[in-house]
Amino acid sequence: MEKLKLLNERIVSRVNANLREFDFDTGRFISNAIEYDKLSRFYCFYGITSHHPIDFYFKHASMAGSYFLGKCAVNQSIIYKSDIRGDELKRKGDIMDQDNPLPLVEDETIVVNSSLLYKTLVHSNSHNIETPEEFTIRNTVSSHYANIHGSTIEGCFLGPFSTIDLMNLHSCIVGEFSYLQAGEFFHKKIDPGVIHIETKDFRFQYRYRKEEIDKYIGVNESSQPRGLIQQFVRGKEPEFERLFKVVDLPPIQAPESSAVNRYAVIKGDTRIGENVLISQGAYLEDAHMGDGSNAQENTYIIHSHLIGMNITAHGGKIINSEIGQKTFVGFNSFLFGKQNAKLTVGKGCIVMPHTIIDIECPLQIPENHIIWGYITCEEDLENNTISIEKLNAIDGKQTIGKMIFSGQGKIFINGFKNRIEQILVANGAYCDHDEDCRGHAQDDQQISFNTLQPYRSGKDEGLYPFIRIRP
Amino acid sequence: MEKLKLLNERIVSRVNANLREFDFDTGRFISNAIEYDKLSRFYCFYGITSHHPIDFYFKHASMAGSYFLGKCAVNQSIIYKSDIRGDELKRKGDIMDQDNPLPLVEDETIVVNSSLLYKTLVHSNSHNIETPEEFTIRNTVSSHYANIHGSTIEGCFLGPFSTIDLMNLHSCIVGEFSYLQAGEFFHKKIDPGVIHIETKDFRFQYRYRKEEIDKYIGVNESSQPRGLIQQFVRGKEPEFERLFKVVDLPPIQAPESSAVNRYAVIKGDTRIGENVLISQGAYLEDAHMGDGSNAQENTYIIHSHLIGMNITAHGGKIINSEIGQKTFVGFNSFLFGKQNAKLTVGKGCIVMPHTIIDIECPLQIPENHIIWGYITCEEDLENNTISIEKLNAIDGKQTIGKMIFSGQGKIFINGFKNRIEQILVANGAYCDHDEDCRGHAQDDQQISFNTLQPYRSGKDEGLYPFIRIRP
């Protein structure tokens, strides 16, 4: 274990050096989160398909319980129960920046250096035009159920259930349950529960109250997550353990055009439509997945019906709900209907990332609305939703409840709608058995997993040997 | 599959080129043995421990269902359900040849090139002083349950259940159930059922009758094995399949000083003593394994008692038998006692490799005897055993039944006894919790397995990507 502990210390000191202006010690989080014996007990996976370029490069690192797909290079890092999914990485010859149309000189690779990722999701489709061949995570500590989505991250600490979406972050601390999609940040400390989306054309801002954060996803004095969402997620963890104990699971009933990952939990009366993608780490119980819908990593869909063409972004939780046609549910949203208090979201809606809906009475949200923030009853809808039509018309600043929007609503809406279409296409939602429209739902079916093991004893215990896998 | 089929053709043409003087087509064996769909269905293993140097190099090859340990490099080859176990490879600095005491310049590696190994066991402890850093298998096709034991093999075809032990073989065909340990052979065709052990000091020869070979391990017109031993082995294969379907098996009750590989079948009232080694692919049912005994790969120990310090060499089968203290059972021996016809072998005996004892009445073999050939009843003992004392005294030529011995009996006996001691030491039979006497039984306990996967579809189907694993 000596070498692993040394590696841990090295990562902490590097990240702390990046964050020294904030007098912040990532060691507090790590020392209470990491159970060293688990690092030497769990294997990791590398997915092999004939559709995704293979290149797995691993050196002086620990990667217990983690899942890798696509081109990944990891060095001097600890990746614990994380998903590193590189299936949207750009390829050699792709043109990323239309203003400067130079093709990529080689396939893009996710490169993780001197970082500790704890139950973190890293998804590709990176946006940083400065380094098109490398999607970089460096000198960073990231905690429970954080999402790093196509974002360059250097010298940062990401709190539990935070999301960094399509941006660059340098030497920042991100509080728990905050969502950022705002171009580039340097040397900032972002409070917990902040939703901040910003481009040159608009800004969308929302901030949870401290007591709300404390109730759903605060951290305790040991820097560990606590609250309702954390409890919910922890309660489901044992269900995933079974998936790791058997080699071959009985296949899940699903159409040929759909992919159900073997590391997803599928329970009860769950039905899978055409062109559906169920990713690893998804949890489905009595879930009706309409045609073209998907459940991404760390999503939970329970006693719910997704009508069709629904995206459930990483970490989205949908319980006792009906989600209308092409309604989008953003990262880490927590739609918490009850058995006697069903949530119905109309078609064409956008549930913004990190939205919490926790109701005790049935609630209907009309179609074509944008939904954000904290909603517990019908009265909250006024301050937490707006029709797409109305938002489209905004040009300037408008405050609705605690949400502040400024800029051009039309560009905000168009940006979202385009992104939803891109995700549906990438996931293969429109495939209809057409080879040209293949997406993850089709390409991820014939996947097999290399399971890779750490040293189980000696001074290298918990570390993995050097591993390279390529075509 | 195209690439895999092309690889297969390339291997066949290379081996045939080496064997053209015999007008021998290895393609006949291969075309009837290989089921292509299985090559893309089974994963392979690479064992990771902190005691064995790690270096796994795999390029343009298929290795379905195979097991690797230690330093292995495989190129342009098909390794199907084989064991490649490199835990006795020499290390950098070791001196192999006392007459020419140059230390190895690097760790020894098993190197397999342009070969097809089908359910073959490759074990290290190689002897070829010409290439101390490389244990070579090249341009070779090897069939069901063949043993390649520390032998350099080039341009050969090895028939089912044949054993090549500590020698070099170039452009040879080895018939089914033949055992060779004879220095170096070039361009020879060895008939089925030949036992040939030869050094400059002695020669031991035995040959089974054709009808005996046909009964126990002949080949049919499709070049596939048939007969009693093949049936016996096939009948047990389903028991092994279960081991591949689960990730964690309940641990087998065994003392701390013993290792039971998780890919061994352990059934019934099986008891494991101290310093015992049970290798992958071993099958134990109602087996009492006395202290310091071992069951190597592809051994079967059923309703039997091994008193202690017993070696059961690769492929040995012991049924309804009691094996005395420090009695050695050689490669592929078939000791087939029956419920009402128990076989008892006294202490200090050497059951020569490829011995068949198939009895219908109880049989006792006295202690300190050498045992060989085909024994069905007490009368056969006269022509198939000799006391160690008597053999020790031979200096010249002596024929006993069909066995011809010439040379110095003392050197033959001493050679065998030394080798038995070496194996016991290597396996950790004398460990007694003493760190200096650790062997496989102790070092193989903390083993974990990387499972590596082939491409499941496309033109690469059944092949594996390039894989390198090293410290």
Interface residues (C-beta under 8 A of the other chain):
Chain A: Y43 I48 T49 S50 I54 F244 K245 V246 V247 D248 Q446 I447 S448 F449 N450 T451 L452 Q453 P454 Y455 R456 S457 G458 D460 E461 P465 F466 I467 R468 I469 R470 P471
Chain B: Y43 I48 T49 S50 I54 F244 K245 V246 V247 D248 Q446 I447 S448 F449 N450 T451 L452 Q453 P454 Y455 R456 S457 G458 D460 E461 P465 F466 I467 R468 I469 R470 P471
